[in-house]
Amino acid sequence: MTVRRIVLGIVIAAAPLLPSVALAEPSSPAAGQVRQPTATPSAESEFDRGVRARLSRDWKTAVEAQRGAVTLRPAFPEAWNELGFALRNQGRYPESLQAYDEALRLRPNFPEALEYLGEAYVKLGRLDEARRVLDRLRPLDTGRAKELAEVIDKGK
């Protein structure tokens, strides 16, 4: 018996054990039944999407994503802070202040939110308020306090 005949015999003997390609057509009704439903966004996934948008300076998407995050989870100080940051970078200072205020209501000693709030006050020319924020920030984070102090000095 030749090697060809042996291989052919093995293939013929194993054929009933192999799945049939003809039975699995992508357009068959069964294909739609195995699709996974689209995942509903979570506050965390929206937050992450907003952070990615911030990193690429896509402020519109960052605002949209962080608004989604705080809608899904209102007690999310990090998302409120990110929302404030994205709004501030669009020049939407009053809305930015509201977002920082909410972040700080939820976490009163949130160094990043304090720094960004102070920077927003500087942009608005409200240097006395920025200095009050700086006084709150100093005992919490000396590095961020130094950065805010520099922004205040430049804003004079």
Sequence and secondary structure as in RCSB ss.txt:
>XXXX:A:sequence
MTVRRIVLGIVIAAAPLLPSVALAEPSSPAAGQVRQPTATPSAESEFDRGVRARLSRDWKTAVEAQRGAVTLRPA
FPEAWNELGFALRNQGRYPESLQAYDEALRLRPNFPEALEYLGEAYVKLGRLDEARRVLDRLRPLDTGRAKELAE
VIDKGK
>XXXX:A:secstr
  HHHHHHHHHHHHGGGS  GGG  TTSHHHHHT        HHHHHHHHHHHHHTT HHHHHHHHHHHHHH SS
 HHHHHHHHHHHHTTT HHHHHHHHHHHHHHSTT HHHHHHHHHHHHHTT HHHHHHHHHHHTTT HHHHHHHHH
HHHHH 
